[in-house]
């Protein structure tokens, strides 16, 4: 996924009210940007971080800027816009990067299923069961013992996320395939784990889902101010 126009560089002043961020631009002016991320953004919301904004002058938009990427002190770029992962995963399925989900005749987004929910992607083919794909954005990173860094999910309690896992399990019991895709919008991790200390209920829900036959895939991205591209699979450590 290439950004349609060059991103605007700035410095994070503060992120607040979950969906707002004040950014100081190169000319010293401050703009308020939409922050499409309801999570805790641990380590990614510190004042002074370099960041990159998109701009959209659609008249109906109250906030013309959106926070897309932050750059950490070590130079790592991290995508924080949670509206992108579904598109990124769909692109990676189409181009064969996520080979485990290739070969289906059609893909549909936001299809109703379960208990008043919508699945992120529904893969269909006349020669195989339906495949229900749920996508979660990942950007939390913390040290993991002897390992350099672990990508982790979630970064805040998510009862909704646990509900999605239970609904995927229901799809397996009905004879379908169900896959949980964790998309890591950064490239500095060597494995993935669940942040059970942050949300023990989600950890338990994933273990139930895996035991029920739900599959879990983890893919990491190469992130830059020009593009975000799904790059490689990461191992999951439970």
Rosetta blueprint (number, residue, H / E / L):
1 X L
2 X E
3 X L
4 X L
5 X L
6 X L
7 X L
8 X E
9 X E
10 X E
11 X E
12 X E
13 X E
14 X E
15 X E
16 X E
17 X L
18 X L
19 X L
20 X E
21 X E
22 X E
23 X E
24 X E
25 X E
26 X L
27 X L
28 X L
29 X L
30 X E
31 X E
32 X E
33 X E
34 X E
35 X L
36 X L
37 X L
38 X L
39 X L
40 X L
41 X L
42 X L
43 X L
44 X L
45 X L
46 X L
47 X L
48 X L
49 X L
50 X E
51 X E
52 X E
53 X E
54 X E
55 X E
56 X L
57 X L
58 X L
59 X L
60 X L
61 X L
62 X L
63 X L
64 X L
65 X E
66 X E
67 X E
68 X E
69 X E
70 X E
71 X E
72 X L
73 X L
74 X L
75 X L
76 X L
77 X E
78 X E
79 X E
80 X L
81 X L
82 X L
83 X L
84 X L
85 X H
86 X H
87 X H
88 X H
89 X H
90 X H
91 X H
92 X H
93 X H
94 X H
95 X L
96 X L
97 X L
98 X L
99 X H
100 X H
101 X H
102 X L
103 X L
104 X L
105 X L
106 X E
107 X E
108 X E
109 X E
110 X E
111 X E
112 X E
113 X E
114 X L
115 X L
116 X L
117 X E
118 X E
119 X E
120 X E
121 X E
122 X E
123 X E
124 X E
125 X E
126 X L
127 X L
128 X E
129 X E
130 X E
131 X E
132 X E
133 X E
134 X E
135 X E
136 X E
137 X E
138 X E
139 X L
140 X E
141 X E
142 X E
143 X E
144 X E
145 X L
146 X L
147 X E
148 X E
149 X E
150 X E
151 X E
152 X E
153 X E
154 X L
155 X L
156 X L
157 X L
158 X L
159 X H
160 X H
161 X H
162 X H
163 X H
164 X H
165 X H
166 X H
167 X H
168 X H
169 X H
170 X H
171 X H
172 X H
173 X H
174 X L
175 X L
176 X L
177 X E
178 X E
179 X E
180 X E
181 X E
182 X E
183 X E
184 X E
185 X L
186 X L
187 X L
188 X L
189 X L
190 X L
191 X E
192 X E
193 X E
194 X E
195 X L
196 X L
197 X L
198 X L
199 X L
200 X H
201 X H
202 X H
203 X H
204 X H
205 X H
206 X H
207 X H
208 X H
209 X H
210 X H
211 X H
212 X H
213 X L
214 X L
215 X E
216 X E
217 X E
218 X E
219 X E
220 X E
221 X E
222 X E
223 X E
224 X L
225 X L
226 X L
227 X E
228 X E
229 X E
230 X E
231 X E
232 X E
233 X E
234 X L
235 X E
236 X E
237 X L
238 X L
